[in-house]
Amino acid sequence: MNILRTFLWLLPAIPLTGFSQHYTSGKAAVSFTVSAPAREISGTNGHAFVEADFSTGKVKARVVVDSFSFRNNFTAEKMNAVIRQRFREYYMESTRYPLITFEGKITNLETVAYKKNGTYPLVLSGYLAVHGVRRQVTVAATLAVDGASRSIVSDFVVVPKDYKIRVPDYIGYMYFGKVNIRIAAGL
């Protein structure tokens, strides 16, 4: 009876990722960069959620807009606070649109050996919802498999006007035409 109790007590501690085709990450990192004439403006968010199911190819990602930070872009913390507030309230309107989401599929799943060590290119096709606008997108990503760990990295570009993110004309033509996005998740 003691052996059975011990086994049942330890059961939750046994990692099931080796037997599963479903992986999640609650600590994925999302960052974006906008090239400005004076300097680069970038934001980071280490609290994104990514879910990938290699049996079906389904992929989901979600990030809370208010979790982006802008530290070290400017020397004065007061300026960072202004950038955060402007990003949340003016550009992203985070009280109305608190989440950025992606729902899609790995379209080249048959070429991905997610249980074998190596690096594999992924093609993700689905819907990206930003600022209340949901658009179909296809992005490239890379899956790295090393033993029991898996990680996905994707770099892509978002055009703010495609998602009805208001950018004043006097600055939009200079550097807000495109925003470079990176998402990295350890699964």
QUIVENGI-V339824 format. One record per residue. RES is the residue in three letters. NEAR is the number of other ideal C-beta (glycine too) atoms within 10 Angstrom. Layout:
# QUIVENGI-V339824
res->RES near->NEAR
res->RES near->NEAR
This chain:
# QUIVENGI-V339824
res->MET near->5
res->ASN near->6
res->ILE near->7
res->LEU near->8
res->ARG near->9
res->THR near->10
res->PHE near->10
res->LEU near->9
res->TRP near->9
res->LEU near->9
res->LEU near->9
res->PRO near->7
res->ALA near->6
res->ILE near->9
res->PRO near->8
res->LEU near->9
res->THR near->13
res->GLY near->9
res->PHE near->7
res->SER near->11
res->GLN near->13
res->HIS near->14
res->TYR near->19
res->THR near->14
res->SER near->19
res->GLY near->10
res->LYS near->11
res->ALA near->23
res->ALA near->18
res->VAL near->23
res->SER near->17
res->PHE near->18
res->THR near->15
res->VAL near->17
res->SER near->15
res->ALA near->13
res->PRO near->7
res->ALA near->6
res->ARG near->10
res->GLU near->11
res->ILE near->18
res->SER near->19
res->GLY near->20
res->THR near->17
res->ASN near->19
res->GLY near->14
res->HIS near->15
res->ALA near->22
res->PHE near->17
res->VAL near->26
res->GLU near->18
res->ALA near->25
res->ASP near->17
res->PHE near->20
res->SER near->10
res->THR near->12
res->GLY near->19
res->LYS near->16
res->VAL near->23
res->LYS near->15
res->ALA near->24
res->ARG near->17
res->VAL near->23
res->VAL near->14
res->VAL near->20
res->ASP near->16
res->SER near->16
res->PHE near->23
res->SER near->16
res->PHE near->20
res->ARG near->12
res->ASN near->10
res->ASN near->16
res->PHE near->15
res->THR near->8
res->ALA near->8
res->GLU near->11
res->LYS near->9
res->MET near->12
res->ASN near->16
res->ALA near->12
res->VAL near->13
res->ILE near->18
res->ARG near->16
res->GLN near->11
res->ARG near->12
res->PHE near->19
res->ARG near->17
res->GLU near->11
res->TYR near->12
res->TYR near->15
res->MET near->21
res->GLU near->16
res->SER near->18
res->THR near->10
res->ARG near->8
res->TYR near->17
res->PRO near->14
res->LEU near->13
res->ILE near->23
res->THR near->15
res->PHE near->21
res->GLU near->15
res->GLY near->20
res->LYS near->15
res->ILE near->25
res->THR near->14
res->ASN near->14
res->LEU near->16
res->GLU near->8
res->THR near->11
res->VAL near->18
res->ALA near->12
res->TYR near->18
res->LYS near->11
res->LYS near->8
res->ASN near->9
res->GLY near->11
res->THR near->11
res->TYR near->18
res->PRO near->11
res->LEU near->22
res->VAL near->16
res->LEU near->23
res->SER near->15
res->GLY near->21
res->TYR near->12
res->LEU near->22
res->ALA near->17
res->VAL near->23
res->HIS near->18
res->GLY near->11
res->VAL near->12
res->ARG near->13
res->ARG near->12
res->GLN near->9
res->VAL near->15
res->THR near->11
res->VAL near->18
res->ALA near->12
res->ALA near->20
res->THR near->14
res->LEU near->21
res->ALA near->15
res->VAL near->18
res->ASP near->10
res->GLY near->7
res->ALA near->9
res->SER near->11
res->ARG near->20
res->SER near->18
res->ILE near->24
res->VAL near->17
res->SER near->21
res->ASP near->14
res->PHE near->16
res->VAL near->11
res->VAL near->17
res->VAL near->12
res->PRO near->19
res->LYS near->11
res->ASP near->13
res->TYR near->19
res->LYS near->12
res->ILE near->21
res->ARG near->13
res->VAL near->17
res->PRO near->9
res->ASP near->8
res->TYR near->7
res->ILE near->11
res->GLY near->14
res->TYR near->10
res->MET near->12
res->TYR near->16
res->PHE near->20
res->GLY near->14
res->LYS near->13
res->VAL near->21
res->ASN near->15
res->ILE near->18
res->ARG near->15
res->ILE near->22
res->ALA near->19
res->ALA near->25
res->GLY near->15
res->LEU near->20
